[in-house]
Amino acid sequence: MKDVGEEKQMRAYPLISFLPVLLLVGSCAGPTNPFGNEGLTLPPKIGHSDLPISIRSVSSVTEDFNVDPVSIHFSPKKMNFHQTRDFKVHIHDPNGVGPLSLIKFYYNKRDLTSQWMNKAKVTKDTHSKNVTIAFSGLKLPASRDHDIIVKYQHGHNHHFSLAKYESPDCSMTSLDPLGELTPFSKGITRQYEPLIEGLSSQEGVNPSMVAGLIAQESAFNPRAVSFAKAIGLTQVTSGASQEIVSNFEHFPVYPEIQEIPVPLIKTLILSGKLNQQNEWRLHPRYSILGGIHYLKRLEDYWFRGETQKIIHTVFPGRGDEVLDDIILASYNSGPFRVKKSLKARGKDWLNAHDLTEAKKYVKKVKSYCYHFAANHQ
């Protein structure tokens, strides 16, 4: 255990110069900097100038110090947009972190080191080769863009090591097993996990993406009803239901349900008159299977001639990289709205005003997906 004197000494190092972009729960966060309004007054450049070297887009970057490499790692390994989490930066310097060592934190190209370090707890091992900078109760709002870079220098005549904190990735075709579905309790998710893994694997769809979609859509509530009359675990709307039922004729559909107002639908569900026996979307297995098939239907839509051409025109040679985002945004807001935005805004398609909710949705589902996967826990 480290005593208080040691912590204060560490804070005095030029190395220890603070963090930017995670929202500390309970703070007065401004629209630009989640740590507080003072971030709004910072100049547009980083420190005295722009970043001195290019940033490589990886979760950790290692530079050769002519001896052993310095490494910078994060915990969690990638950003979390769906949950308040403790956040840690781990720096390993085989030569030891010393009085001339420097650390900087940049958020959206602004140096917010001092502001972040005021919220940090710093610990080190006996020989100062491993330093951890920890932040408690931090949140990254999915509504914002977050560019977080950590820069470390052992001494004045040494190279810089830089690490970029990456957004979570999630591929629809990955078949990695599910891990813990945190923050949902095991009591809530236990009954659905075998269904999610079994049906997803059977259909060739990532179980973690399906679990992430359910977490965002219904929080694993099989009787959830939205204002748009989306129902069940995967929140399928009446319009999408008609498409799905055309392939699953044994799925029961409640008569004229699309004409019933939302409050009455909820009342019918609570009374038991509307249930999984007469409405397929209230049946957990059918809802999961239907949601998976709607994802695959959307995938097929974006693989067609015209729509596929739009993707390859906007993202030449990179269509596969954005396809998952496009499919998820289409699940949330409809493929025609997404198509319209791609044609009008190109690479900036997800920042369209009418896709504001879709942008948050995509980021949260991918966050759940990444952190639900067993190999990322």
Residue, then its C-alpha position, 0 to 999 in steps of 0.5 A: m500500500k502506498d502512503v500519502g506522502e508518496e502520492k503527493q511526490m508523484r503528483a509533483y512530477p512534470l510527468i504527471s500532468f492529467l486527463p481529458v474527456l471522461l465525464l466525472v459523475g456529479s461534476c458540472a460538465g460543459p458541452t465540450n469537456p466532461f470534466g467542467n466548463e473551463g475546457l471551453t476557454l482553452p485555445p484551439k491548439i494543443g499546448h504551445s503547438d499542434l501535436p509534434i508527431s503523427i498519431r497511429s490509430v492503435s489502442s497502445v503504442t510502443e516506441d523504441f527507447n534504445v533499451d526496453p520499450v515504454s508501453i501505455h495501456f488502458s483499462p478498460k482496453k477500449m471506451n465504454f459508452h454505456q456505463t460509468r466505469d473506473f478508468k486507468v492509464h498504465i505506463h510501463d517504463p523499464n528505465g523508471v519514471g523520473p523527475l524529468s519524465l512527462i505525461k500529457f493528456y489530450y482531448n479533442k486536440r486540446d491539452l487538458t492535462s492539469q484538469w484531468m490530473n486534479k481528478a486522478k489518483v497516481t500509484k507506482d511500484t517500488h522502482s517507479k517502472n510501472v505507474t497507474i493513473a486512475f479515475s473513479g466514476l467516469k462516463l463517456p457520453a455516446s452523444r459526443d465524439h471523444d478523441i483521447i490521446v496520452k503522450y509520455q516522454h521519459g526525459h528531454n532527449h528521449h522519444f515520445s510514446l503516444a497511445k490513442y484510446e480507441s472506440p469499441d469495435c464490433s463485427m456482425t460476423s464475429l462469433d466470439p462467445l458471450g462473457e458477463l453481461t455487465p451491468f445487467s444482473k445474472g438473474i435478469t440475463r441468465q434465461y436469455e443467454p443460451l437463446i442469444e448464443g444458440l440462435s446467433s451462432q445458428e444464424g451466423v451473427n455475432p452473439s455479442m452484437v445481438a446481446g448489445l442490441i437487446a441491452q440497448e433496445s429493451a434492457f432485457n425486458p421481454r415486455a418492453v413497449s416503446f412510443a413507436k409501438a416497438i415490442g419485446l426484447t429486440q423492439v421490433t416495430s409493426g412494419a418490421s414485424q410484417e417483413i419478418v412474419s413473411n418468413f416465419e408464418h408460425f409467428p402469432v400476430y395479435p389482430e389489428i395490433q398496429e391500430i391499438p394505441v401504446p397505453l392500451i397495448k401496455t395495459l393488455i400486456l399487463s393484464g395478460k390478454l396480450n402475451q407470447q401465445n398471441e403476439w410473437r414479439l412477446h415470445p423471447r425466442y421468437s423476438i431474438l430470432g426475429g431481431i436477428h433476421y431483421l439484422k440479416r435483412l438489413e445486411d442484404y439490403w445494403f449488399r444490393g447493387e444500388t445501395q452497395k454502390i453508395i457505400h463504395t462511392v462514399f467509402p472506396g475500399r473501406g465499405d466493410e469497415v462501416l457496414d456494421d454502423i450502417i446496419l445498426a443505424s438502419y435498425n434504429s432509424g430505418p434504411f431509407r433515412v440512412k441512405k438519404s444521409l449517405k447520399a447527402r453528407g458522404k462520410d459525415w452521414l452519421n452526424a446528420h440531424d435526423l440521425t442524432e439518436a441513431k449515432k448514440y444508438v450505434k455507439k452504445v450497441k457497439s460498446y455493449c457488444y465489445h464489452f460483452a464479448a468473453n475475450h474482452q473481459 
